[in-house]
Amino acid sequence: QVQLVESGGGLVQPGGSLRLSCAASGSGVSGAAMGWYRQLPGKERELVATITKDSNTNYADSAKGRFTIFRDNAKNTVYLQMNSLKPEDTADYYCNCNFWRWGSRFNYWGQGTQVTVSS
């Protein structure tokens, strides 16, 4: 069973920075693609950034130039460095881990961490 443990959320002023972390454990995570998504109440979860096992990255337009996703494969941990935060970045942020194994795709979510950008 895969577990994703997120940390690093909190309250920050506009223009500030936060770094989210997601530690993955369990069989299959070492070769997994990982990512960060966010969700507001009553809205669909949306992509923020993803990273493959080879560290190829993809960003939502809203994250480009401000957020950086990176991973430490030795620790099975993915990070999201968020700079120049805006009030509209306020949301619950979720870590995702997905991989193929035995011909099936496995998809896991963390419990979420809240980010609030406010003065």
C-alpha positions as CSV (number, residue, x, y, z in Angstrom):
1,Q,0.0,0.0,0.0
2,V,1.3,3.4,-0.9
3,Q,1.2,6.3,1.6
4,L,1.7,9.9,0.8
5,V,2.5,12.3,3.7
6,E,2.3,16.0,2.9
7,S,3.7,18.9,4.9
8,G,4.6,22.5,4.5
9,G,1.3,24.3,4.1
10,G,0.2,27.3,6.1
11,L,-0.5,31.0,6.1
12,V,1.7,33.3,4.1
13,Q,1.4,36.9,3.0
14,P,1.0,37.8,-0.7
15,G,4.4,37.8,-2.3
16,G,5.7,35.2,0.1
17,S,7.0,31.7,-0.4
18,L,6.2,28.2,0.8
19,R,7.7,24.8,0.2
20,L,5.4,21.8,0.2
21,S,6.8,18.3,0.7
22,C,5.3,14.9,0.0
23,A,7.0,11.8,1.2
24,A,5.9,8.6,-0.5
25,S,6.3,5.1,0.8
26,G,5.3,1.7,-0.4
27,S,5.9,-0.6,-3.3
28,G,6.1,1.0,-6.7
29,V,6.8,4.6,-5.6
30,S,10.4,4.7,-6.7
31,G,9.5,4.7,-10.4
32,A,6.4,6.8,-10.0
33,A,5.3,10.0,-11.6
34,M,4.3,12.5,-9.0
35,G,2.6,15.8,-8.9
36,W,0.7,18.5,-7.0
37,Y,-2.9,19.5,-7.5
38,R,-5.1,22.0,-5.7
39,Q,-8.7,22.3,-5.0
40,L,-11.1,25.0,-3.7
41,P,-14.3,24.1,-1.9
42,G,-17.0,23.3,-4.5
43,K,-14.5,23.3,-7.4
44,E,-12.7,20.5,-9.2
45,R,-9.2,19.5,-8.4
46,E,-6.8,21.2,-10.8
47,L,-3.2,20.5,-11.9
48,V,-0.5,22.6,-10.5
49,A,2.7,20.7,-11.6
50,T,3.8,17.2,-12.3
51,I,7.2,15.5,-12.5
52,T,8.2,12.1,-14.0
53,K,10.6,9.7,-12.5
54,D,13.3,11.2,-14.8
55,S,12.4,14.7,-13.6
56,N,10.6,15.9,-16.7
57,T,8.2,18.6,-15.5
58,N,4.9,20.1,-16.5
59,Y,3.2,23.2,-15.0
60,A,-0.2,24.8,-15.1
61,D,0.0,28.2,-16.7
62,S,-0.8,29.7,-13.3
63,A,2.3,28.1,-11.8
64,K,4.8,28.8,-14.5
65,G,7.6,31.1,-13.5
66,R,6.5,31.1,-9.8
67,F,6.4,27.4,-8.8
68,T,9.1,24.8,-9.1
69,I,8.5,21.1,-8.7
70,F,11.4,18.8,-8.0
71,R,12.1,15.4,-6.4
72,D,14.6,13.5,-4.4
73,N,14.4,10.0,-5.6
74,A,16.6,8.7,-2.8
75,K,14.0,9.9,-0.3
76,N,11.0,9.2,-2.5
77,T,10.0,12.8,-1.8
78,V,8.6,15.5,-4.1
79,Y,8.6,19.1,-3.4
80,L,6.7,22.2,-4.6
81,Q,8.5,25.5,-4.1
82,M,6.0,28.3,-4.4
83,N,7.2,31.8,-4.7
84,S,5.5,35.1,-5.4
85,L,2.3,33.7,-3.9
86,K,-1.0,35.4,-4.6
87,P,-4.3,35.2,-2.8
88,E,-5.7,33.2,-5.7
89,D,-3.2,30.4,-4.8
90,T,-5.2,29.8,-1.7
91,A,-6.4,26.2,-1.8
92,D,-6.0,22.7,-0.4
93,Y,-2.9,21.2,-2.1
94,Y,-2.8,17.5,-2.8
95,C,0.1,15.3,-3.7
96,N,-0.4,12.6,-6.3
97,C,1.6,9.5,-7.1
98,N,0.9,7.3,-10.1
99,F,2.6,4.4,-11.8
100,W,2.0,1.3,-13.9
101,R,2.6,-2.1,-12.4
102,W,1.4,-5.6,-13.5
103,G,-0.4,-4.0,-16.5
104,S,-2.5,-1.7,-14.3
105,R,-2.3,1.9,-13.4
106,F,-2.1,2.8,-9.8
107,N,-3.1,6.3,-8.6
108,Y,-2.8,7.6,-5.1
109,W,-3.5,10.9,-3.3
110,G,-2.2,12.5,-0.1
111,Q,-4.5,13.9,2.5
112,G,-4.0,17.5,1.5
113,T,-2.3,20.4,3.0
114,Q,-3.9,23.9,3.2
115,V,-2.3,26.9,1.8
116,T,-3.7,30.4,2.6
117,V,-2.3,33.5,1.0
118,S,-3.6,36.5,2.8
119,S,-2.4,39.7,4.4
